[in-house]
Amino acid sequence: MNQLSYNSSIGENKIPVAELIVDDVPLAKLLGRDDLIGFDGGISSRPPLEPDPNKTYVLAVCSCGYSECGSVEGRIISPTGAIGETTIFKDFKYASKNPILEFTRENYTSVIRAIEEEFHEFELQRLKKKQEQELLEYAHKKEVVAAYLEALVQLASLPDLVDRTARTMHCEPDEVTALEIARWLVSPMIFEERRELVDEALQDIGEQTSGLGLGLQFSDGELLRWSLRVTTDDTGRKLIIEGYSDDKSAPFINRTVDLSAIL
Ligand SMILES: [Zn+2]
């Protein structure tokens, strides 16, 4: 009776690799394939808890993790014989040696179960980290958008708002409407004025495109994309300033500025 065990390591794809060991010798080496290491959770035809005797399973693959690059395969059968339930590895493919290896069923099952648990646990941790990262990024984005949005609110609250808009937009003060003010707030010409109102920490954030009409798009060093939109309400007396995350169609933050006192 042979003894099955495994070694666990982190492979080139940065995920756990299980290398089957038979009687203290790596299985791939035993089969004359020193160039191969174990398999990872991405290999769908890896040895399962309940092997199908008619299938061939991948037992070891190239260190790059891709079985297409190099692998050794074999049949796994579980007969019940005089010595009780066993599991046999045989009929190897892409191997230069072709032994018959026999383990107790209990030995095989416990090794495969341990490998699967390890793969599963790693995947859970990976997903958890990804979710945490996404939450952090979202919270950060919200903070940044709020700061820029506040800058626009401050600009829209200047006492000489109408005169400034008229000057920049080349019209007479009495022609200034809420829509003109909205355009002025996002116009490329007042880039510096917007910039002066945001915190120093946000100065690196680039206004990616301007002249969108009523919106600004941004990207910062971490490539979080977001945008601000300025529109007016039905009465034409109020500005609506909204912050959008690029992956969502509804604004996640907004402010209203009442212009009825000056228009
Ligand atoms: Zn390879």
Residues whose N, C-alpha, C, O or C-beta is under 5 A from the ligand:
A	BS01	ZN	C62 S63 C64 Y66 C69
